[in-house]
Amino acid sequence: RFEIPVWVENDGNAAAVGESLVGVGRIYDNFAYLFIDTLLGGGIIMNHELMRGCNGNGGEIGLLLPKNIYQHPSLESLRQTLGEYGIEHPGVSEMIKNFDEDWPGIDEWITKTRSSFSLIASALAAILDPEAIVLGGRLPRSLARRVIPYVDIYNDSRRGKPRALPRLLVAKAGGDASAIGAASLPFKEHFFAAAA
């Protein structure tokens, strides 16, 4: 309508870009970003670039889990689990605002999602071989720190030696990584495209 350019990006990809600019991307060139929010998504950064895939669907990490077989590690599933323990919130935003890592039900959610996180991390490690896998989105950092020790990346030995595995990390981008990443897209296209 205003005849000016507009960029549209999904929140998982935008958060991965934001994390690459002001978070773990300052240390790692290659990482997978798990965008944990009401649903599960993500983004892949390889050589500091967002990997989009042939049809723009790269990084749809939530699709690694078959429906109705694995518990999706989302904040909505956490909200529902907490509700079973009498800790009720009308929505995910209210739950995050009042989050207490000592709520009853947190341990059960970690137990229910452990296999899902392990399958996702193992698939990402086997297919992409990234330096790191980052737990981010709106997942509270204190909860991400509690989840990481329970994630098991499957590792078969190669010629008698274990293969190198990605590090599991808590997102480091302060503020809203999705907004940071989205805001960078016009700058990248207009000012940094020639440098790439």
C-alpha positions as CSV (number, residue, x, y, z in Angstrom):
1,R,0.0,0.0,0.0
2,F,2.9,2.4,0.8
3,E,5.1,1.1,-2.0
4,I,8.0,0.3,0.3
5,P,9.7,-3.0,0.9
6,V,8.3,-5.4,3.6
7,W,10.1,-8.4,5.1
8,V,8.1,-11.3,6.5
9,E,9.9,-14.0,8.6
10,N,8.8,-16.7,10.9
11,D,9.6,-16.2,14.6
12,G,11.9,-19.3,14.8
13,N,14.1,-18.2,12.0
14,A,14.1,-14.6,13.2
15,A,15.1,-15.7,16.7
16,A,17.9,-17.8,15.3
17,V,19.2,-14.8,13.3
18,G,19.0,-12.6,16.5
19,E,20.9,-15.3,18.5
20,S,23.5,-15.4,15.7
21,L,24.0,-11.6,16.0
22,V,24.0,-11.0,19.8
23,G,24.0,-14.4,21.4
24,V,25.9,-17.6,20.9
25,G,26.6,-16.6,17.3
26,R,29.4,-14.5,18.7
27,I,31.2,-17.7,19.6
28,Y,29.8,-20.3,17.3
29,D,29.4,-20.1,13.5
30,N,27.1,-23.1,13.2
31,F,24.2,-23.9,15.5
32,A,20.6,-25.1,15.6
33,Y,18.2,-23.0,17.5
34,L,15.2,-24.6,19.2
35,F,12.4,-21.9,19.4
36,I,10.3,-23.1,22.3
37,D,7.1,-21.1,22.7
38,T,3.5,-22.0,22.6
39,L,4.6,-24.4,19.9
40,L,8.0,-25.7,18.9
41,G,9.9,-24.3,16.0
42,G,13.5,-23.3,15.2
43,G,16.1,-22.1,12.9
44,I,19.5,-23.3,11.6
45,I,22.5,-21.1,11.3
46,M,25.4,-22.4,9.2
47,N,28.5,-20.3,8.6
48,H,26.6,-17.3,10.2
49,E,23.8,-17.6,7.6
50,L,20.2,-18.7,8.1
51,M,19.7,-22.0,6.3
52,R,16.3,-21.7,4.5
53,G,16.3,-24.8,2.4
54,C,15.0,-25.2,-1.2
55,N,11.4,-24.1,-0.3
56,G,12.1,-21.8,2.6
57,N,11.1,-24.5,5.2
58,G,14.5,-25.1,6.7
59,G,14.6,-25.2,10.5
60,E,11.1,-26.5,11.1
61,I,12.4,-28.5,14.0
62,G,8.9,-29.3,15.4
63,L,8.2,-31.4,12.4
64,L,10.9,-33.9,13.5
65,L,8.5,-35.3,16.1
66,P,5.7,-37.5,14.8
67,K,2.2,-36.4,16.0
68,N,0.7,-38.3,18.9
69,I,3.8,-40.3,19.6
70,Y,6.2,-37.8,21.3
71,Q,5.3,-35.1,23.7
72,H,6.1,-31.8,22.0
73,P,8.4,-29.8,24.3
74,S,6.4,-26.6,24.1
75,L,5.3,-24.0,26.6
76,E,1.7,-25.0,26.0
77,S,2.4,-28.6,27.0
78,L,4.2,-27.2,30.1
79,R,1.1,-25.0,30.9
80,Q,-1.2,-28.1,30.6
81,T,1.1,-30.2,32.8
82,L,1.2,-27.5,35.5
83,G,-2.6,-27.3,35.3
84,E,-2.7,-30.9,36.4
85,Y,-0.9,-29.9,39.6
86,G,-3.3,-27.0,40.2
87,I,-0.9,-24.3,38.9
88,E,-3.3,-22.8,36.3
89,H,-2.7,-19.9,33.9
90,P,-5.1,-18.6,31.2
91,G,-2.2,-18.5,28.7
92,V,1.5,-19.1,28.1
93,S,2.3,-15.4,28.5
94,E,0.8,-15.3,32.0
95,M,2.7,-18.5,32.9
96,I,6.0,-17.0,31.7
97,K,5.4,-13.7,33.6
98,N,4.8,-15.6,36.9
99,F,7.3,-18.5,36.2
100,D,8.6,-20.3,39.3
101,E,11.1,-23.1,38.6
102,D,10.0,-24.8,41.8
103,W,6.4,-25.3,40.7
104,P,5.1,-28.8,41.1
105,G,4.8,-30.4,37.7
106,I,8.1,-29.0,36.2
107,D,9.9,-32.3,36.9
108,E,7.1,-34.2,35.2
109,W,7.2,-32.0,32.1
110,I,11.0,-32.5,31.9
111,T,10.4,-36.3,32.2
112,K,7.7,-36.2,29.5
113,T,9.7,-34.2,27.1
114,R,13.1,-35.8,27.7
115,S,12.8,-38.3,24.8
116,S,11.5,-35.5,22.5
117,F,14.5,-33.3,23.2
118,S,16.9,-36.2,22.9
119,L,15.4,-37.2,19.5
120,I,15.5,-33.7,18.2
121,A,19.1,-33.1,19.4
122,S,20.3,-36.4,18.1
123,A,18.7,-35.8,14.6
124,L,20.2,-32.3,14.4
125,A,23.7,-33.7,15.5
126,A,23.5,-36.5,13.0
127,I,22.2,-34.5,10.0
128,L,23.8,-31.1,10.5
129,D,26.8,-31.7,12.8
130,P,26.5,-28.2,14.3
131,E,28.8,-26.8,16.9
132,A,25.9,-26.1,19.3
133,I,22.2,-26.7,19.9
134,V,20.6,-23.7,21.6
135,L,17.4,-23.9,23.7
136,G,15.7,-20.5,23.3
137,G,12.4,-18.9,22.3
138,R,10.4,-17.9,25.4
139,L,11.6,-20.9,27.4
140,P,12.7,-19.5,30.8
141,R,16.4,-19.7,31.1
142,S,16.2,-21.4,34.5
143,L,14.1,-24.1,32.9
144,A,16.4,-24.5,29.9
145,R,19.3,-25.1,32.4
146,R,17.3,-27.8,34.1
147,V,16.3,-29.5,30.8
148,I,19.9,-29.7,29.3
149,P,21.3,-32.4,31.7
150,Y,18.4,-34.7,30.6
151,V,19.0,-34.5,26.9
152,D,20.8,-37.5,25.6
153,I,22.4,-37.2,22.1
154,Y,22.8,-40.7,20.7
155,N,26.4,-41.3,20.0
156,D,27.9,-44.4,18.3
157,S,31.6,-44.8,18.3
158,R,33.5,-44.3,15.0
159,R,36.5,-46.6,14.7
160,G,36.6,-47.0,18.4
161,K,36.3,-43.3,19.3
162,P,33.2,-41.3,20.1
163,R,32.3,-38.7,17.6
164,A,32.3,-35.0,18.5
165,L,28.9,-33.8,19.6
166,P,27.4,-30.3,19.7
167,R,27.2,-28.4,22.9
168,L,23.8,-27.9,24.4
169,L,23.4,-24.3,25.4
170,V,20.9,-21.9,26.8
171,A,20.1,-18.9,24.5
172,K,22.2,-15.9,25.4
173,A,20.5,-13.2,23.3
174,G,19.0,-10.7,25.7
175,G,15.5,-9.2,25.1
176,D,13.5,-10.6,22.2
177,A,15.7,-12.5,19.8
178,S,12.9,-12.7,17.2
179,A,12.6,-8.9,17.1
180,I,16.4,-8.5,16.9
181,G,16.6,-10.9,14.0
182,A,13.7,-9.5,12.2
183,A,15.0,-5.9,12.6
184,S,18.3,-7.0,11.0
185,L,16.8,-8.4,7.8
186,P,16.4,-5.0,6.0
187,F,19.9,-3.9,7.1
188,K,21.5,-7.1,5.8
189,E,19.8,-6.9,2.4
190,H,20.5,-3.2,1.9
191,F,23.9,-2.7,3.5
192,F,25.6,-6.1,3.9
193,A,24.4,-8.2,0.9
194,A,27.4,-7.1,-1.3
195,A,29.8,-8.1,1.5
196,A,28.4,-11.7,1.6
